[in-house]
Amino acid sequence: MADAPKLGLALSGGGHRAACWAAGAVLGLVDADAAKDVISVASVSGGSIANGVIAVGGDLRSAHRRDAEAWLAPGLHQWAHDGLFFPGPSTDSWVA
């Protein structure tokens, strides 16, 4: 049997737009059943925010669509409505 394909995922920067794009790219990989082949993820800026949300959620390689959506939904809501950072005491000084 041939070696399984291996993918490296690069998530670019660009603030909340990049975070949203990265979330969509990850959902696309999950939908295509290719997330299981991801062996490394590199990210900067907004892409790193999405990467962190995914990392906290669980193992991307074994994720189903409903898992990835559950991990990403709070972040996507936040990024779409209020920008990149989550509101509250820990980030108030950054957005003041």
Residue, then its C-alpha position, 0 to 999 in steps of 0.5 A: m500500500a502506498d504511503a498516505p498523502k500528507l498535507g501541511l496547512a498554512l493559514s495566513g494573516g489579515g485580521h478577522r478576515a483571515a481568521c474567517w477564511a482559515a475557518g472556511a479552508v479548514l471546513g473545506l478540508v474536513d468536508a473533502d475528508a482531507a483533514k485526516d492527512v494534515i500533519s502540520v499547521a503553520s499560521v500567522s496573525g488572524g490565521s493563528i487565531a483560527n488555528g488556536v480555536i481549532a487546536v483547543g477544539g480537538d484533533l482536526r485529523s479525526a474531526h467530523r463536520r459537526d465537530a469542526e463547526a462546533w469548535l469554530a462557531p463561537g469564533l466565527h460569530q465573534w469575528a463577524h460581529d465584533g472583530l478579532f478579539f473576544p470581548g471581556p477583561s482580558t482583551d479590553s485594553w487591546v480594543a480600547 
